[in-house]
Amino acid sequence: MSRASSETSIFTEMTELARRTGAVNLGQGVPDLDSPPALLAGVSAAVLAGRNQYPPAAGHPALRAAVAAHQRAHYGLDFAPEAEVLVTTGATEALAAACLALTGPGDEILTLDPAYDAYPADARLSGARLVSVPLTLDGDGFALDADALAAAVTPRTRLLLLNSPHNPAGKVLDDAELAAVAELCRERDLTVVTDEVYEHLVYDGRHRPIATLPGMRERTLTISSAGKTFNVTGWKVGWITGPARLVAAVASVKQWLTYASGTPYQEAIALMLGEVGPWAAGLRATLRAHRDLLTAGLAEAGLRPLRAEAGYFVQADIRGWGAADGLRFCRELPERAGVVAIPTSAFRQGEDPAPWLVRFSFCRRAEPLREAVERLAKAASQ
Ligand SMILES: *Cc1c(COP(=O)(O)O)cnc(C)c1O
């Protein structure tokens, strides 16, 4: 079985286990939190007003303008809406189109390990080799090994595929780490594709796009999406910003993947993006509290949690329960405790230095999270 199909099966297997056993599903990163009512109303209004045909291939002009305004307001980055912003079918399409546009057989894509499951799949689609550099465990969190990253660059390295805030690690690259990555990219003339879908979900510290560092704007494609920011993961509206020549390359591939999608969603998101600040502050407060609840519950149950600075997930060390193999642990956890988690090893490419890590998600409502925490405490005491 290929890695792709075995990875798919762990998510399918765990979701099926949750359904069969009635376990609380903290495996998948699918939020069940509310969305801004104005955003939902905006979609209905757009549908009923007849905005139901293809948008321009590059995206609804209002959304491209809103994305450019967002990058300027939040990060001081200037992009021309006509040539430097491309709307995509979720961040997923942006990632695939960028890999297909910029790499091919014989090329290497450098990324961090663990990694979001689309990255190895996208590398395979383009025929490129994915080279993974492990994030190192550093006390109760993860750190970037800048020397290891530099050592992994070869003459075939075409792309650095970065993800900060990181899924599944919950890691936000700090200023020193970003500076080291930027220096490496300038020195080795690397193009960066950076997945920043959790840009508004940083609980400790702040998000800083790598494109804001000196010399980086001209070599970076920045990807984001409405899914995680507004709890609308089923809408699949994403976008990519960057210098015109790179955006044009991605657009030429994207045209033959989906051409365009989601006109009424794009129109509604365009209206909402300008007001993302107050909305995201509220969502962050909720998710920070959920992160704290889950983190405290895991610690209480003897499953040592790692620091989750951002995103949807906490990794926990299962060795406190006498376990060492995350996959086996996750297969047994629904029966043992009534909770579903995903082994962090599912996101590993190379040798796994920490097969005893398991990923729990906290993007659920408070009630299922409290229930999960109580169940873990009960199982721990048995
Ligand atoms: C959820 C997620 C995506 C996918 O985003 P869509 O807009 O739903 O396609 C991409 N990257 C990371 C790291 C994610 O967690």
The ligand as an SDF file (V2000), in Angstrom:
LIG
                    3D

 15 15  0  0  0  0  0  0  0  0999 V2000
   -6.8200   22.7320    6.8090 C   0  0  0  0  0  0  0  0  0  0  0  0
   -5.4760   22.9500    6.2150 C   0  0  0  0  0  0  0  0  0  0  0  0
   -5.3180   23.2010    4.8420 C   0  0  0  0  0  0  0  0  0  0  0  0
   -6.4730   23.0980    3.8630 C   0  0  0  0  0  0  0  0  0  0  0  0
   -7.1340   24.2850    3.7010 O   0  0  0  0  0  0  0  0  0  0  0  0
   -8.4370   24.3690    2.7320 P   0  0  0  0  0  0  0  0  0  0  0  0
   -8.6470   25.8070    2.5580 O   0  0  0  0  0  0  0  0  0  0  0  0
   -9.5460   23.6780    3.4740 O   0  0  0  0  0  0  0  0  0  0  0  0
   -8.1070   23.6490    1.4840 O   0  0  0  0  0  0  0  0  0  0  0  0
   -4.0540   23.4730    4.3630 C   0  0  0  0  0  0  0  0  0  0  0  0
   -2.9890   23.4850    5.1810 N   0  0  0  0  0  0  0  0  0  0  0  0
   -3.0870   23.2280    6.4990 C   0  0  0  0  0  0  0  0  0  0  0  0
   -1.8720   23.2510    7.3460 C   0  0  0  0  0  0  0  0  0  0  0  0
   -4.3440   22.9380    7.0600 C   0  0  0  0  0  0  0  0  0  0  0  0
   -4.4330   22.6400    8.3560 O   0  0  0  0  0  0  0  0  0  0  0  0
  1  2  1  0
  2  3  1  0
  2 14  2  0
  3  4  1  0
  3 10  2  0
  4  5  1  0
  5  6  1  0
  6  7  2  0
  6  8  1  0
  6  9  1  0
 10 11  1  0
 11 12  2  0
 12 13  1  0
 12 14  1  0
 14 15  1  0
M  END
$$$$
